Amino acid sequence: MSTESSSSCEKEFVVFYEKELKEHRAGELYIFYVQWTGNEAELTKLASFISKAEYDYTDNTYDHCFVDLDICVKLPESHVDLQCKLHHKMITKRKLFTKLTGKFTCTFDLDEDPKLDDYETIACVLDENFHKRQIVRMFENR
């Protein structure tokens, strides 16, 4: 969704979602604007990995967080900054929008997971690596 008025050298961002499905935090949603510019290859691999996970929303004992990465829509940094600024002025107990910049380094190997065909295992790997806003530690600038 890059706009004509945004600078051609402006960084682009994509949206990473983390939704808690666990009982004590069910329904909590975190939205991260993650820097796309310079991280295209790694974030594309992560989006592909995430797309292979299957989540069982009908199981009341389901104990994973749900994550998604939308790499189809690119947002200019000026839009991300405005969104974060507007939300910051709202009265909330927690930060809904977080901007993550810098080099993205995944903390697990996206290419060599031996259980890529096991969808529940993929959901478990994602939960272990992203639950409780862990994506923050995967960016060199926080």
C-alpha positions as CSV (number, residue, x, y, z in Angstrom):
1,M,0.0,0.0,0.0
2,S,2.8,2.4,-0.8
3,T,1.5,5.8,-1.6
4,E,2.6,8.2,-4.3
5,S,3.4,10.9,-1.8
6,S,5.8,8.8,0.3
7,S,9.5,9.3,-0.3
8,S,11.0,6.7,-2.7
9,C,13.7,6.0,-0.1
10,E,11.3,5.6,2.8
11,K,11.4,2.2,4.5
12,E,8.5,-0.2,4.0
13,F,6.9,-2.2,6.7
14,V,4.7,-5.3,6.9
15,V,2.4,-6.4,9.7
16,F,3.0,-9.3,12.1
17,Y,0.2,-10.4,14.3
18,E,0.3,-12.3,17.6
19,K,-3.1,-13.4,19.1
20,E,-3.2,-15.2,22.3
21,L,-5.4,-18.2,22.4
22,K,-4.2,-19.4,25.8
23,E,-6.9,-19.4,28.5
24,H,-5.5,-16.7,30.8
25,R,-4.7,-14.3,28.0
26,A,-7.2,-15.4,25.3
27,G,-8.2,-12.7,22.9
28,E,-5.2,-10.4,23.5
29,L,-3.8,-9.1,20.2
30,Y,-0.4,-7.6,19.5
31,I,0.4,-5.9,16.2
32,F,4.0,-5.4,15.1
33,Y,5.0,-3.3,12.2
34,V,8.2,-5.0,11.0
35,Q,10.7,-3.5,8.7
36,W,10.4,-5.1,5.3
37,T,13.1,-3.1,3.6
38,G,16.3,-5.1,3.9
39,N,14.6,-8.1,5.4
40,E,12.6,-9.3,2.4
41,A,14.2,-12.7,2.0
42,E,14.0,-13.7,5.6
43,L,10.5,-12.4,6.2
44,T,9.3,-14.2,3.0
45,K,10.7,-17.4,4.4
46,L,9.0,-16.8,7.8
47,A,5.7,-16.0,6.1
48,S,5.9,-19.3,4.2
49,F,6.7,-21.2,7.4
50,I,3.8,-19.6,9.2
51,S,1.4,-20.4,6.4
52,K,2.0,-24.1,6.9
53,A,0.7,-24.1,10.5
54,E,-2.8,-25.2,11.3
55,Y,-4.6,-24.0,14.3
56,D,-7.6,-25.8,16.0
57,Y,-9.9,-23.1,17.1
58,T,-12.6,-25.5,18.2
59,D,-10.5,-27.2,20.8
60,N,-11.1,-25.5,24.2
61,T,-7.8,-26.9,25.6
62,Y,-5.8,-25.4,22.7
63,D,-2.7,-23.9,24.1
64,H,-0.9,-22.0,21.3
65,C,-0.7,-18.4,20.3
66,F,-1.7,-17.6,16.7
67,V,0.8,-15.7,14.6
68,D,0.5,-14.4,11.1
69,L,2.7,-12.2,8.8
70,D,1.1,-10.3,6.0
71,I,3.8,-9.6,3.4
72,C,1.3,-8.7,0.7
73,V,0.6,-5.2,2.0
74,K,3.6,-2.8,2.4
75,L,3.2,0.2,4.5
76,P,5.4,3.3,4.3
77,E,7.3,4.2,7.5
78,S,5.4,7.5,7.7
79,H,2.1,5.6,8.0
80,V,3.6,3.3,10.7
81,D,4.9,6.2,12.7
82,L,1.5,7.9,12.6
83,Q,-0.3,4.8,13.6
84,C,2.0,4.2,16.6
85,K,1.8,7.9,17.6
86,L,-2.0,8.0,17.5
87,H,-2.3,4.8,19.5
88,H,0.3,5.9,22.1
89,K,-2.0,8.9,22.9
90,M,-4.9,6.5,23.7
91,I,-5.3,5.3,27.2
92,T,-4.5,1.6,27.3
93,K,-2.9,-0.8,29.7
94,R,-0.6,-2.2,27.1
95,K,0.9,-1.3,23.8
96,L,-1.1,-2.5,20.8
97,F,1.2,-1.4,18.0
98,T,4.9,-1.8,18.0
99,K,7.4,-0.7,15.3
100,L,10.4,-3.0,14.9
101,T,13.3,-1.8,12.8
102,G,16.7,-3.1,11.8
103,K,18.0,-6.5,10.6
104,F,15.6,-9.4,11.2
105,T,17.3,-12.6,12.4
106,C,15.0,-15.6,13.0
107,T,16.0,-17.4,16.2
108,F,15.2,-20.8,14.6
109,D,16.2,-22.3,11.3
110,L,13.4,-21.8,8.8
111,D,15.1,-24.0,6.2
112,E,15.9,-27.1,8.2
113,D,13.0,-27.9,10.5
114,P,12.7,-31.7,10.2
115,K,9.0,-31.7,10.9
116,L,7.8,-29.3,8.3
117,D,4.9,-31.6,7.3
118,D,3.6,-31.9,10.8
119,Y,1.3,-28.9,11.0
120,E,0.7,-29.1,14.8
121,T,4.5,-29.2,15.3
122,I,4.8,-26.0,13.2
123,A,2.2,-24.3,15.4
124,C,4.2,-25.5,18.5
125,V,7.5,-24.1,17.0
126,L,5.8,-20.8,16.3
127,D,4.3,-20.7,19.8
128,E,7.7,-21.4,21.4
129,N,9.4,-18.7,19.4
130,F,6.8,-15.9,19.2
131,H,4.6,-16.2,22.3
132,K,4.8,-13.2,24.6
133,R,6.1,-10.8,22.0
134,Q,9.3,-12.7,21.4
135,I,9.5,-11.3,17.8
136,V,11.0,-8.1,19.4
137,R,14.3,-9.9,20.2
138,M,14.7,-11.0,16.5
139,F,15.3,-7.4,15.4
140,E,18.7,-5.7,16.1
141,N,17.1,-2.2,16.6
142,R,14.3,-2.3,19.1
